[in-house]
Each structure stands twice: as structure tokens, then as C-alpha cells.
Amino acid sequence: MSEKRPSLPYPAVLLLGNVAFIASWIVVLKRPEGWQVVGPVLLVLFLVLRVGGVWRYAQSNPDPQGRAKRSAIISTVLALLAVGLWVSTWVSGPR
């Protein structure tokens, strides 16, 4: 019997990552006090949960066709594009 550490289910991890990303957008658009710290922290949380969760799933559930790995690659690329858009909004400011 293996002693496995309990963890959140895969969909819950992805959902928390998405919530962190949405919250980071709210922070960067509203710019409340302390937004320069809170926004990037939420963005890093998004990357850790979303991208890390997808890659962990792909490594723990290998499939012969490689669909999980391709999905992880696509998810990583989309997350990086989203982070680029977020940084662009941060630099240019809300309109």
C-alpha cells in the first residue's frame, strides 16, 4: 500500500488556476493599492496551477497517442500568450 499525499483533483487545480488568472486581470485593470505585488503573484499562481497541473497530469497519465503531452504543450503556449497579453496591459495601462 503506497502512502500517497492527498491532493486536489485535476479539474479543481485547473479551475483554481483559471480563477487566479481572472483575478489577476481584475487587479491589473482596477489597479487597487498594492496591485503591483498582488497582480504578479496571482499570475504566478495561475502558471503554477494551470501549467503545472496540466504537465503533472500528462506525466502521471501517459497515453500511447501522446494526447496528454500535446495538450500540455498547447496549454503551456496559450498560458504564455495570456501572460504576454497581461504584461502588455500592465505596461500600457487600462484604457
N, C-alpha and C positions, 0 to 999 in steps of 0.2 A: 504494500500500500504506500503510495507516494504522498508525501506531505506537501501539498501544493498550496501556495499562498492564495487566499481568496482574492479575486479581482472583479472589477465591473464587467458586465457582459459587453461584447464588442459594439453593439449598436448604442449602448449608453455612453461609451467612451467617445464615439464619433459625434453623438448628439452634444455632449459637453464641449467638445472641440468647436462645433458649429456655434454654440451659444457664446463661447468666448470670442469667436470671430465677430459675431454680430455685436456683442458688447463693445469690442474694440472700435468698430465703426461708429457706434453711438458716441463713444468717448471722443474720437477724433473729429467728429462733426459738431458736437456740442461744445467741446473744449472747456470742461469744468476745471476748477482748480486742481492741480496735480495731474492733469491729463498727460503730460509729457512722460510720466512714470507709469501710470495705470494703462494707457493705451499699448505701449510696447510689451508690458507684462502680459496683458490679455492676448496679444498677438503671438507671443512665445508659447503661451499656454495652448493656443489654437494649434500651432505647429507640433507641439509635443503630443497633444492628444489625438489630433486628426491624422497627421502623417505618421507619427509613431504607432498609433493604433492600427492603421492600415498595414504597415510593414510587419508589425508583430503578428497580425492575423495571417499575412502571406507566409511568414516563416513557420508558424505553428500549424498551418493547414495547407501543406503543399498539394498541388494537383498536377496530374500528368500534362495537361494542356498549358499550364502556366498562367491561367486566367487571373489568379490572385496576385501574382507578381506584376502582371501587366496593369491590373487595376491599381496596384500600389504605385507604380511608376506614373500613371496618368494622374492619380490623386496628388502625388507629390508635385508634378508640374503645375497642375491647377492651383494648388496651395501657394506655390512660389509666385505665380502670376497674380493671385489675390493679394499676397503680401506686397508685391511691387505696386499694385494699384493703391493699396492702403498707404504705403510710404509716399507715393506721389501726391495723394490727398493731404497727407501730413505736411509735406513741404510746401505745396501751393496754397493750402488753407481752404476752408469751406467757401463756397461761392454763394 
